[in-house]
Amino acid sequence: MASDSPPPSGLVEFQPTMPNYVYSPLSSAEAEIRLLAVEFNAKHVLRRINAPLLVGSLKKYNLPVPTLSRTQRMIRSARLPTFFALSYVWGDPTRTHDIIIDDKRLRITENLYTALRELQPSSLGFIWIWADAICINQDDLAERSAQVLLMREIYHSAADVKIWLGPSNENWMRCLRFISNLTEGSFISDVDSLPNAPTMDNNVEEMIMKAVMIPSGALARGVIGFGQSIIEVLDILDPPGLDEKAEMVQEEDGELSLHQETIEKFVKWKPPTRYLKRVENESFVEVADLIDRVFIQNCTWFERMWVVQELGVADNATIIASGGKSVSWSNLIRCVCYLHYTLHAPVKSIRNVIGMEKIRQGWNGRKRQPLRDLIRECRYRRATDPRDKIFSLLGLMGDKLNVYLKPDYSKSVREVYANAALHFIAQSESLDPLCSWQTLGRQNELPSWVPDYSLDQNLAPCPLVAIDGGSSIYNSSGHHHRSKYSRMDVAVTHESWSHLRTVGLCIDLVAVLSDPLQHSEPFGYAERLWNSTIRAAEEYLGGLTNEVKACLEGISSAVEKYSEYWTSLGDSSKDLDATDHLSKYTQSLDRDSKESIVTDGKALYLESIEPNLSPHDNYIVDAYAQTLLCGRKSARERISKEDIRIFMNLGEATNSRRAEILTTASNAFEAGMRQRSIAITRNGYIGAVPHNTHSGDFICVLFGCTVPVVVRKRGQEYLFIGESYLHGFMDAEALVMEMKGELNEQDFVLT
């Protein structure tokens, strides 16, 4: 990369009448970008109160995008200066600070202003920076839409992605010092090396600053530039951004499968002994908890959507802090992995960090995830503009860009989300992409069948449909042509994008429902509520015998014990090994309690799997037990009567098996009941439905969906409520009833 000439130097004085900066249009917003040049300022580096104004200059450059020829990319790369790309959180959107650009004032937020000030010492003379709020005309919707597609090339072309997490405090600096000492063996900034800097004479100050800062400046403009030039040459020869050469990969068992071997190197990393001596006086458990809270949970950067792509395409990334201190992103990963996996000092939110790193390694290795998987990976993240829940991930996805996904900020949120849903339907030839999303608190203006991608999907029920590209464990619409959704041409060509037309079978009406629970309630409390609902629906179930009531009591007693066990672990401990689960739990119990967890419910529930119950009674007990679990042992495995017998008779298991059963069963009950209500239909069917289901809603099988769904009739159209489990209708039984003339095919228009 060639270095560019600096902007005009000299002090600029702020004038109240100074005009506002006006952007000149980009020649081509799909290939051209602006870079900000900021002048080095020694007084600011030394924290002088009278530091001059923040002054910069904007200049336009063409990016060496992968769609160009090698020669064209080489020419553009040679003309592009070495620059840093800033990854930060806007914070308070009020623009309270100024940057002077070409003798004109541009208002910016406090967070951006502070980040730019921290980057100023990175080079003597001037430094080139790309920051979205300055380098993109935010008032030009067409430019914003076009620049979205360049974001990945911008951050990948940068010499380093500088991550500004916000102003530092004492705890923040303690974490940064620990990470640096553990992974690098030192923690010092350029300014720290200046003795008594604030009291030095200005001339002496300038001389020392030059002596100290020249190595840093050379690094920013020389070494990094040289290294980046090599990277750019490799990119020109074989750019990772070439999507046609990228492989689309799926999740495996709910975990990202991207470059697992790369993550393993972080998990297995151990610091040298001399580095461990630097942190030997620290409490590792305390520091792990502090890093989790300070760096991840309480830092809004880790909640932001755009940072996934900004970090995901970066060759190098550095977290910067106040006072010129910094730590590399890779060293943060090494530190949290060492604490969590090697020392068993839990970093509760480690998956958030690891997930981002897997995406980064995957993108640079031409491994792309489907957009739908990326949205789920970022389910807890936030975006100031809800449309960015989609647009911010387009550069990382393995899906081909099409008319549904092309970013356009002139479109409403409802249209952007509807188009994304239509893309997922067309891609999978299935209605499953509409299922398993959070429904509580969704935007009212969205069509009912369109998932609200802006919501925190951690609050959604555990999905019943396959979300990882694998085969579904259910088969409500069969395996023949009805298993695929094939009406996309009708939906797109002849109807508004807000309507979705399909065909299916209406099974029954919901008659009785349990009340919804708060998200924080344990599943044992949910089971008691479900149990009382079953008893209250006796008239629809054809009566409940004493034997059935005894079995229901036995089930309730056993589930309560699992719930107590699971609740006692705490969220952080649930990521540990199953044996550690049991050890932690039993240490807190007296002997009688330890005995009760393996005996309660045993004699009562055994009757439910023996032939002395009538077929009708056996159906009720089996349907209830299966519905508690939504018919699953895990996301990939159906539950069997033998599995349920084992769950309800834990005392028969050996000690070595008990820990595994406790964890498996607790997970299964949690996944089955969380955010769901039990429903009994008019014809006595039992199932689990979304919390927002009403009495009188229909449970249907829609062709092209692997699980039954709940819909609500509104005039001649239907509202889509969500996926459901209906015992006895998860394996094409509704299609058999249609063949017998008991159910009739009908059209559904979802709005």
C-alpha positions in Angstrom: 0.0 0.0 0.0 1.2 3.5 -0.8 1.1 6.2 1.8 -0.8 9.3 0.9 0.2 12.9 1.5 -1.1 14.5 4.7 -3.9 17.0 4.9 -3.0 20.7 5.3 -1.4 21.3 8.6 -1.7 24.2 11.0 -3.9 25.1 13.9 -7.6 25.6 13.3 -9.6 27.8 15.6 -13.3 27.1 16.1 -15.6 29.9 15.0 -19.2 30.0 16.1 -20.2 30.9 12.6 -18.2 28.1 11.0 -20.4 26.4 8.3 -21.5 22.8 8.6 -19.7 20.2 6.5 -21.5 19.2 3.3 -20.6 15.9 1.7 -19.7 15.8 -1.9 -21.3 12.7 -3.6 -19.3 9.6 -4.2 -18.6 8.8 -7.9 -19.8 5.2 -7.2 -21.1 4.4 -3.8 -20.7 0.7 -4.6 -16.9 0.9 -5.1 -15.7 4.2 -3.7 -15.2 5.1 0.0 -14.1 8.1 2.0 -11.1 7.9 4.5 -10.5 10.3 7.3 -7.0 11.7 7.9 -6.5 12.9 11.5 -3.4 14.8 12.5 -1.2 13.7 15.4 -1.4 16.0 18.4 1.3 15.7 21.2 -0.6 17.9 23.7 -3.6 15.6 23.5 -1.4 12.6 23.9 0.0 14.1 27.1 -3.6 15.0 28.2 -3.1 18.7 28.0 -6.2 20.6 28.9 -5.6 23.2 26.1 -5.3 20.6 23.3 -6.3 21.9 19.9 -9.5 21.0 18.2 -10.0 17.6 16.5 -9.1 18.3 12.9 -9.2 16.0 9.9 -9.7 15.8 6.2 -11.8 13.4 4.0 -10.5 12.0 0.8 -12.1 9.5 -1.6 -10.5 6.2 -2.6 -11.6 3.1 -4.7 -11.5 -0.2 -2.9 -9.8 -3.3 -4.5 -13.1 -5.3 -4.4 -12.8 -9.0 -5.4 -15.1 -8.6 -8.4 -12.4 -6.6 -10.3 -9.5 -8.1 -12.3 -6.2 -8.7 -10.6 -4.6 -5.8 -12.4 -7.4 -3.4 -11.4 -7.2 -4.6 -7.8 -3.4 -4.1 -7.8 -3.7 -0.5 -9.0 -6.4 0.3 -6.5 -4.4 -1.3 -3.7 -1.3 0.7 -4.5 -3.3 3.9 -4.3 -5.0 3.1 -1.1 -3.2 4.4 2.0 -2.7 2.2 5.1 -5.7 2.8 7.3 -7.4 1.6 10.5 -11.1 0.7 10.6 -12.9 1.7 13.8 -15.3 -0.7 15.4 -17.3 1.1 18.1 -20.7 1.7 19.6 -22.5 4.9 18.7 -23.8 5.2 22.3 -25.8 8.3 23.0 -26.9 9.4 19.4 -26.8 13.1 20.4 -24.0 14.8 18.5 -22.3 16.9 21.2 -18.8 17.2 19.8 -17.2 18.6 16.7 -14.5 17.5 14.2 -13.3 20.2 11.8 -13.1 18.8 8.3 -11.8 21.1 5.5 -12.5 24.2 7.7 -16.1 23.1 8.2 -17.8 21.7 11.3 -19.2 18.1 11.4 -21.1 17.2 14.6 -20.3 13.7 16.0 -21.2 11.7 19.1 -19.1 11.7 22.2 -18.2 8.0 21.9 -16.8 8.5 18.4 -15.0 11.7 19.4 -13.3 9.9 22.3 -12.3 6.9 20.1 -10.7 9.2 17.5 -8.8 11.0 20.2 -7.4 7.7 21.4 -6.3 6.8 17.9 -4.5 10.0 17.3 -1.2 8.8 19.0 -1.0 5.8 16.6 1.2 7.7 14.2 3.3 10.8 14.0 2.0 13.3 11.5 -1.4 11.8 10.6 -3.3 8.6 10.6 -6.0 7.4 8.2 -9.2 6.1 9.7 -12.5 4.7 8.4 -15.4 5.4 10.8 -19.0 4.9 9.5 -20.6 8.0 11.1 -18.1 10.3 9.3 -17.1 8.4 6.2 -20.7 7.6 5.1 -23.2 10.4 4.5 -25.8 9.1 7.0 -28.5 11.4 5.5 -28.2 9.9 2.0 -30.3 6.6 2.1 -29.0 5.6 -1.4 -25.4 6.0 -0.3 -26.0 4.1 3.0 -27.6 1.2 1.1 -24.8 0.9 -1.4 -22.0 1.3 1.2 -23.5 -1.6 3.3 -22.2 -4.0 0.6 -18.7 -2.6 0.9 -18.4 -2.9 4.6 -16.7 -6.2 4.6 -14.1 -5.1 2.0 -13.4 -2.0 4.1 -12.8 -3.9 7.3 -10.9 -6.6 5.5 -8.6 -4.1 3.7 -7.8 -2.2 6.9 -4.3 -2.7 8.4 -6.0 -3.2 11.8 -9.5 -3.1 13.1 -9.4 -0.9 16.2 -12.1 -1.9 18.7 -13.2 0.9 21.0 -15.2 -0.5 23.9 -15.8 2.8 25.7 -14.2 4.8 28.5 -12.1 2.8 30.9 -12.6 2.4 34.6 -10.6 0.7 37.4 -12.1 -2.7 36.8 -11.8 -2.4 33.1 -8.1 -1.6 33.4 -7.6 -4.4 35.8 -9.0 -6.9 33.3 -6.9 -5.4 30.5 -3.7 -5.6 32.6 -4.4 -9.2 33.5 -5.0 -10.2 29.9 -1.9 -8.5 28.7 0.3 -9.9 31.5 -1.0 -13.4 31.0 -0.7 -13.4 27.2 2.1 -11.0 26.4 4.1 -10.7 29.6 3.9 -6.9 29.8 1.5 -4.0 30.1 2.8 -0.6 29.2 1.7 2.2 26.9 3.8 4.8 25.1 2.7 7.6 27.4 3.5 5.5 30.5 7.1 5.5 29.4 7.4 9.3 29.6 8.6 10.2 33.1 6.8 13.2 34.6 5.3 14.0 31.1 2.6 16.5 32.3 5.2 18.9 33.8 7.7 19.0 31.0 8.5 22.0 29.0 6.7 22.0 25.7 9.9 21.9 23.6 11.4 19.1 25.6 8.0 17.4 25.5 7.9 17.5 21.7 11.5 16.1 21.5 10.8 13.2 23.8 7.5 12.5 22.2 9.2 12.2 18.8 11.8 9.9 20.3 9.3 7.7 22.0 6.5 7.8 19.4 8.5 7.3 16.3 8.7 3.5 16.8 4.9 3.5 17.3 4.4 5.7 14.2 6.7 3.5 12.2 4.8 0.5 13.2 1.5 2.1 12.2 2.7 3.4 8.9 5.7 1.2 8.1 5.7 -2.3 9.6 1.9 -2.7 9.6 1.8 -1.1 6.2 4.4 -3.5 4.8 2.6 -6.4 6.4 -0.7 -5.2 5.0 0.8 -4.9 1.6 1.8 -8.5 1.7 -1.7 -9.4 2.8 -3.2 -7.3 0.0 -1.0 -9.0 -2.6 -2.3 -12.3 -1.4 -5.8 -11.0 -1.5 -5.3 -9.9 -5.0 -4.0 -13.2 -6.1 -6.7 -15.2 -4.2 -9.1 -12.9 -2.3 -11.1 -14.6 0.5 -14.1 -12.3 -0.5 -14.7 -14.3 -3.6 -18.1 -15.8 -2.7 -18.2 -18.2 -5.6 -15.2 -20.0 -4.1 -16.6 -20.1 -0.6 -18.2 -23.1 1.0 -21.4 -22.8 2.8 -21.3 -24.8 6.1 -24.0 -25.6 8.6 -24.1 -25.8 12.4 -23.6 -29.1 14.1 -25.5 -30.0 17.3 -26.4 -26.4 18.0 -22.7 -25.3 17.9 -20.8 -23.5 15.1 -18.8 -26.0 13.0 -16.6 -23.3 11.4 -12.9 -24.0 11.8 -13.3 -26.0 15.0 -9.6 -26.9 14.7 -8.7 -23.2 14.9 -10.8 -22.7 18.1 -9.1 -25.8 19.5 -5.7 -24.0 19.4 -7.1 -21.4 21.7 -8.7 -23.9 24.0 -5.4 -25.8 24.3 -3.3 -22.7 24.7 -1.3 -22.3 28.0 0.8 -19.3 29.0 4.5 -19.6 29.7 5.5 -20.0 33.3 7.1 -16.6 33.4 3.8 -15.0 32.3 1.9 -16.9 35.0 4.2 -15.5 37.6 3.0 -12.0 36.6 -0.6 -12.9 37.6 0.1 -15.3 40.5 -1.4 -12.9 43.0 -4.7 -12.6 41.2 -7.8 -14.7 42.0 -8.5 -16.4 38.7 -12.2 -17.0 39.5 -12.7 -13.4 40.5 -10.9 -12.1 37.4 -12.9 -14.5 35.1 -16.1 -13.2 36.5 -14.8 -9.6 36.2 -13.8 -10.1 32.5 -17.2 -11.7 31.8 -19.1 -8.7 33.3 -16.8 -5.9 32.3 -15.8 -7.0 28.8 -18.8 -9.0 27.6 -22.0 -8.6 29.6 -21.8 -5.0 30.5 -20.1 -3.8 27.3 -22.5 -2.6 24.6 -20.0 -3.4 21.9 -20.6 -7.1 22.4 -24.4 -6.5 21.9 -24.0 -4.6 18.6 -24.9 -6.2 15.3 -22.4 -4.5 13.0 -19.3 -5.6 15.0 -19.9 -9.2 14.0 -19.0 -8.3 10.4 -16.4 -5.7 11.4 -14.5 -8.3 13.4 -15.5 -11.2 11.2 -13.6 -10.1 8.1 -10.6 -8.6 10.0 -7.1 -9.9 9.5 -6.0 -8.2 12.7 -8.1 -6.7 15.5 -7.0 -4.8 18.6 -9.0 -3.6 21.6 -7.9 -0.1 22.5 -8.4 1.6 25.9 -7.8 5.0 27.4 -4.2 6.1 27.8 -2.9 4.3 24.8 -3.3 0.8 26.3 -4.4 -2.0 24.1 -4.7 -5.8 23.8 -5.1 -7.9 20.7 -8.4 -9.7 20.1 -6.6 -13.0 19.8 -5.1 -12.6 23.3 -8.5 -11.9 24.7 -9.7 -15.2 23.2 -6.6 -17.0 24.6 -7.2 -15.6 28.1 -10.9 -16.4 28.4 -10.3 -20.0 27.0 -7.5 -20.6 29.5 -9.6 -19.4 32.4 -12.8 -21.2 31.4 -11.6 -24.5 30.0 -8.2 -25.1 31.6 -8.7 -23.5 35.1 -12.5 -24.1 35.2 -13.0 -20.5 36.3 -16.3 -19.9 34.4 -16.6 -17.1 31.9 -20.3 -17.2 31.6 -20.6 -15.5 28.2 -17.7 -17.2 26.6 -19.8 -18.5 23.7 -20.5 -15.0 22.6 -16.7 -14.4 22.2 -16.0 -17.8 20.7 -18.9 -17.5 18.2 -17.4 -14.3 16.9 -14.0 -15.8 16.5 -15.3 -18.9 14.6 -17.1 -16.6 12.2 -13.8 -14.6 11.7 -11.7 -17.7 11.1 -14.4 -19.1 8.9 -14.7 -16.1 6.6 -11.0 -15.8 6.1 -10.9 -19.5 5.3 -13.8 -19.2 2.8 -16.3 -20.9 5.2 -19.6 -19.2 5.1 -22.7 -19.8 7.2 -26.2 -19.5 5.9 -27.8 -16.1 6.8 -30.4 -17.8 8.9 -27.7 -19.4 11.1 -25.9 -16.1 11.4 -29.1 -14.4 12.5 -29.5 -17.0 15.2 -25.9 -16.7 16.3 -26.5 -13.0 16.7 -29.9 -13.4 18.4 -28.9 -11.5 21.5 -27.4 -8.5 19.6 -29.0 -5.2 19.1 -29.2 -2.7 16.2 -30.2 1.0 16.3 -31.9 0.4 13.0 -33.8 -2.9 13.1 -33.1 -3.4 9.4 -29.5 -3.9 10.3 -30.3 -7.2 11.9 -30.3 -8.4 8.3 -28.1 -5.9 6.4 -25.2 -6.2 8.8 -24.7 -9.9 8.1 -24.9 -9.9 4.3 -21.2 -9.7 3.9 -20.6 -12.8 6.0 -23.4 -15.1 4.6 -23.0 -18.0 2.3 -26.3 -17.3 0.6 -26.2 -15.6 -2.8 -27.3 -12.0 -2.8 -30.7 -11.7 -4.5 -33.7 -9.4 -4.9 -35.0 -10.4 -1.4 -31.7 -9.5 0.4 -30.3 -6.5 -1.4 -30.0 -3.7 1.2 -32.4 -0.8 0.7 -32.9 1.6 3.5 -35.9 3.1 1.7 -37.8 0.0 2.5 -39.7 -0.4 5.8 -38.7 -2.8 8.5 -41.7 -5.0 7.8 -40.8 -5.3 4.1 -37.1 -6.0 4.8 -38.0 -8.8 7.3 -40.7 -10.2 5.0 -38.3 -10.4 2.1 -35.8 -12.2 4.3 -38.4 -14.7 5.4 -39.4 -15.3 1.7 -35.7 -15.9 0.9 -35.5 -18.5 3.7 -38.7 -20.2 2.4 -37.4 -20.3 -1.1 -34.0 -21.5 -0.1 -35.3 -24.4 2.0 -38.6 -25.1 0.1 -40.1 -25.2 3.5 -42.2 -23.2 6.0 -39.9 -24.3 8.9 -38.0 -21.0 8.7 -41.1 -19.3 10.1 -41.1 -21.4 13.2 -39.2 -21.3 16.5 -38.8 -17.5 16.7 -39.6 -15.3 19.6 -43.2 -14.1 19.5 -43.6 -12.1 22.8 -43.1 -8.4 22.3 -42.9 -8.6 18.5 -43.5 -5.5 16.3 -47.2 -5.1 15.7 -46.8 -3.9 12.1 -45.1 -7.1 11.0 -47.2 -9.7 9.1 -47.9 -12.5 11.6 -45.9 -15.1 9.6 -42.8 -12.9 9.4 -40.3 -13.6 12.3 -39.3 -10.5 14.2 -35.5 -10.7 13.8 -34.9 -7.7 16.1 -35.9 -9.7 19.2 -33.6 -11.5 21.6 -34.0 -15.1 20.4 -32.5 -16.4 23.7 -36.1 -15.7 25.0 -37.7 -17.9 22.4 -38.8 -21.5 23.0 -36.3 -24.2 22.2 -37.0 -24.8 18.5 -39.0 -27.9 17.4 -37.9 -27.6 13.8 -34.3 -28.3 12.6 -32.4 -25.0 12.5 -29.0 -26.3 11.5 -29.7 -27.5 8.0 -30.1 -31.1 9.2 -33.2 -33.3 8.8 -36.1 -32.7 11.2 -36.9 -35.3 13.8 -40.6 -34.7 13.0 -42.5 -35.3 9.9 -46.0 -33.8 10.2 -46.5 -33.1 6.5 -45.1 -36.4 5.3 -42.2 -37.3 3.0 -43.9 -37.0 -0.4 -44.5 -33.8 -2.4 -46.5 -32.2 0.5 -43.3 -32.0 2.6 -42.1 -29.2 0.4 -43.4 -25.7 0.1 -44.0 -25.1 -3.6 -46.3 -22.0 -3.8 -43.6 -19.3 -3.9 -44.6 -18.3 -7.4 -48.1 -17.5 -6.2 -47.0 -15.7 -3.1 -44.6 -13.4 -4.9 -46.3 -12.8 -8.3 -49.9 -12.6 -7.5 -50.1 -11.4 -3.9 -48.5 -8.7 -1.8 -45.3 -9.5 0.0 -47.2 -9.2 3.3 -49.4 -12.3 2.5 -48.3 -15.9 2.3 -50.5 -18.5 0.7 -50.3 -22.1 1.5 -52.4 -25.3 1.9 -52.9 -27.7 4.8 -55.2 -29.6 7.1 -57.0 -28.2 10.2 -56.8 -30.8 13.0 -58.7 -29.3 15.9 -59.6 -26.3 18.0 -57.8 -25.4 21.3 -60.2 -25.8 24.2 -58.2 -25.5 27.4 -54.8 -23.7 28.0 -52.5 -23.3 30.9 -51.6 -19.8 31.9 -48.3 -18.4 30.6 -45.3 -18.2 32.9 -42.6 -15.7 33.5 -39.3 -16.6 31.7 -37.6 -16.9 35.1 -39.9 -19.5 36.6 -38.3 -23.0 36.9 -39.8 -25.8 34.8 -40.9 -27.6 38.0 -43.4 -24.7 38.5 -44.5 -25.0 34.9 -45.2 -28.7 35.3 -47.4 -28.2 38.3 -49.4 -25.6 36.4 -49.6 -28.0 33.4 -50.6 -30.8 35.7 -53.5 -28.8 37.2 -54.6 -27.8 33.6 -54.8 -31.5 32.6 -57.0 -32.2 35.6 -59.2 -29.1 34.8 -59.7 -30.5 31.3 -61.2 -33.8 32.4 -64.4 -33.3 30.4 -62.4 -33.1 27.1 -60.3 -36.1 28.1 -63.2 -38.4 28.8 -62.5 -38.5 32.5 -59.5 -39.2 34.7 -59.3 -42.4 36.7 -57.6 -42.7 40.0 -54.8 -44.7 38.3 -54.2 -41.8 35.9 -54.2 -39.2 38.7 -51.7 -41.3 40.6 -49.4 -41.5 37.6 -49.7 -37.7 37.0 -48.7 -37.2 40.7 -45.7 -39.5 40.2 -44.6 -37.6 37.1 -45.0 -34.3 39.0 -42.9 -35.5 41.9 -40.1 -36.7 39.7 -40.0 -33.5 37.5 -39.9 -31.4 40.6 -36.7 -33.1 41.7 -35.1 -32.5 38.3 -36.2 -28.9 38.5 -34.6 -28.4 42.0 -31.4 -30.0 40.7 -31.3 -27.8 37.6 -32.1 -24.6 39.4 -29.4 -25.3 42.0 -26.6 -25.3 39.4 -26.9 -21.7 38.3 -26.4 -20.6 34.7 -22.6 -20.7 34.7 -22.4 -24.2 36.0 -24.7 -25.6 33.3 -21.8 -25.4 30.8 -19.7 -27.7 32.9 -19.3 -31.5 32.6 -22.3 -33.6 33.7 -20.3 -35.2 36.5 -19.4 -31.8 37.8 -23.2 -31.0 37.8 -24.0 -33.9 40.1 -21.0 -33.3 42.3 -21.9 -29.7 42.8 -25.5 -30.5 43.5 -25.0 -33.4 46.0 -22.4 -31.4 48.0 -25.3 -29.0 48.9 -27.7 -31.8 50.0 -28.1 -33.8 53.2 -28.3 -37.6 53.0 -32.1 -37.7 53.0 -32.3 -35.3 50.2 -29.8 -37.3 48.1 -32.0 -40.4 48.6 -35.2 -38.6 47.7 -34.1 -37.5 44.3 -33.7 -41.1 43.2 -36.9 -42.6 44.8 -39.7 -40.1 44.6 -42.3 -41.1 41.9 -40.8 -44.5 41.2 -43.6 -46.8 42.3 -46.3 -44.5 41.0 -45.0 -44.0 37.5 -44.2 -47.6 36.9 -47.9 -48.2 36.4 -48.0 -45.9 33.4 -45.8 -48.2 31.3 -47.5 -51.5 32.3 -50.4 -53.1 30.5 -52.8 -52.9 33.5 -53.8 -49.4 32.4 -56.6 -49.2 29.8 -55.6 -47.9 26.3 -57.4 -44.6 27.1 -55.6 -44.1 30.4 -52.3 -45.1 28.9 -52.8 -42.5 26.1 -53.4 -39.7 28.6 -50.4 -40.5 30.8 -48.1 -41.1 27.8 -49.3 -38.0 26.0 -48.8 -35.9 29.0 -45.3 -37.2 29.7 -44.3 -36.8 26.0 -45.8 -33.3 25.9 -43.6 -32.2 28.9 -40.6 -33.0 26.7 -42.2 -32.0 23.3 -41.4 -35.6 22.3 -37.7 -35.1 22.5 -34.7 -36.4 24.4 -32.5 -33.8 22.7 -32.7 -31.5 19.7 -31.7 -34.4 17.4 -33.4 -37.4 19.2 -37.0 -38.4 19.8 -37.9 -39.6 23.3 -39.0 -43.2 23.8 -41.1 -44.9 26.5 -37.9 -46.5 27.7 -36.2 -43.1 28.0 -39.1 -41.8 30.0 -39.0 -44.8 32.3 -35.3 -44.2 32.9 -36.0 -40.5 33.6 -38.7 -41.3 36.1 -36.7 -44.1 37.8 -33.3 -42.6 38.3 -32.6 -44.8 41.3 -32.2 -47.8 39.0 -29.2 -46.2 37.3 -25.6 -46.8 38.3 -23.7 -43.9 39.8 -21.7 -43.4 36.6 -24.9 -43.1 34.6 -26.8 -40.9 37.1 -24.9 -37.7 36.3 -25.6 -38.1 32.5 -29.3 -38.9 33.1 -29.7 -35.9 35.4 -28.3 -33.5 32.9 -30.1 -35.0 29.9 -33.5 -35.2 31.5 -33.2 -31.7 33.0 -32.2 -30.2 29.7 -35.1 -32.0 28.0 -37.7 -30.8 30.5 -36.3 -27.3 30.3 -36.4 -27.3 26.4 -39.9 -28.9 26.4 -41.7 -26.5 28.7 -39.9 -23.2 28.5 -42.1 -20.4 26.9 -44.9 -22.9 26.1 -48.4 -23.6 27.5 -50.1 -27.0 27.6 -53.2 -27.2 25.4 -56.1 -29.7 25.3 -58.2 -29.6 22.2 -62.0 -30.2 21.8 -61.4 -33.8 20.8 -59.1 -34.5 23.7 -55.6 -34.2 22.0 -52.8 -33.0 24.2 -49.9 -30.8 23.1 -47.6 -27.8 23.8 -48.3 -24.5 22.1 -46.8 -20.9 22.1 -47.6 -18.7 25.1 -49.7 -16.3 22.9 -52.2 -19.1 21.9 -55.8 -18.4 22.6 -58.7 -20.7 23.3 -60.4 -21.2 19.9 -57.2 -21.1 17.9 -56.7 -23.9 15.3 -53.9 -26.4 15.3 -53.0 -27.3 11.7 -50.6 -29.1 9.6 -49.4 -26.8 6.8 -47.8 -28.6 3.8 -44.1 -27.8 3.8 -43.8 -27.6 7.6 -42.4 -30.5 9.6 -44.4 -29.6 12.8 -48.0 -28.6 13.4 -48.7 -24.9 13.9 -51.2 -22.7 15.6 -53.2 -20.2 13.5 -56.0 -17.8 14.4 -58.8 -17.1 11.9 -59.4 -13.5 11.1 -62.1 -13.1 8.4 -61.1 -15.1 5.4 -57.4 -15.0 6.4 -55.3 -16.4 9.3 -52.8 -15.1 11.7 -49.7 -17.3 12.2 -49.2 -17.9 16.0 -46.3 -20.4 15.9 -45.1 -23.9 16.0 -46.5 -26.5 18.3 -46.2 -30.1 19.6 -49.4 -32.1 19.3 -49.1 -35.7 20.6 -50.0 -38.2 17.9 -49.7 -35.7 15.0 -45.9 -35.4 14.6 -45.5 -38.1 11.9 -48.0 -37.5 9.1 -51.0 -38.9 11.0 -53.1 -35.9 9.8 -52.4 -37.0 6.2 -53.7 -40.5 7.1 -56.8 -39.0 8.5 -57.3 -37.0 5.2 -57.0 -40.3 3.3 -59.8 -41.7 5.5 -62.0 -38.7 4.8 -61.7 -37.4 8.4 -59.9 -34.2 7.5 -60.1 -32.0 4.4 -57.4 -30.0 2.6 -58.0 -26.3 2.6 -56.2 -23.0 1.6 -54.7 -20.7 4.1 -53.7 -17.1 3.5 -51.4 -15.9 6.3 -51.3 -12.2 6.9 
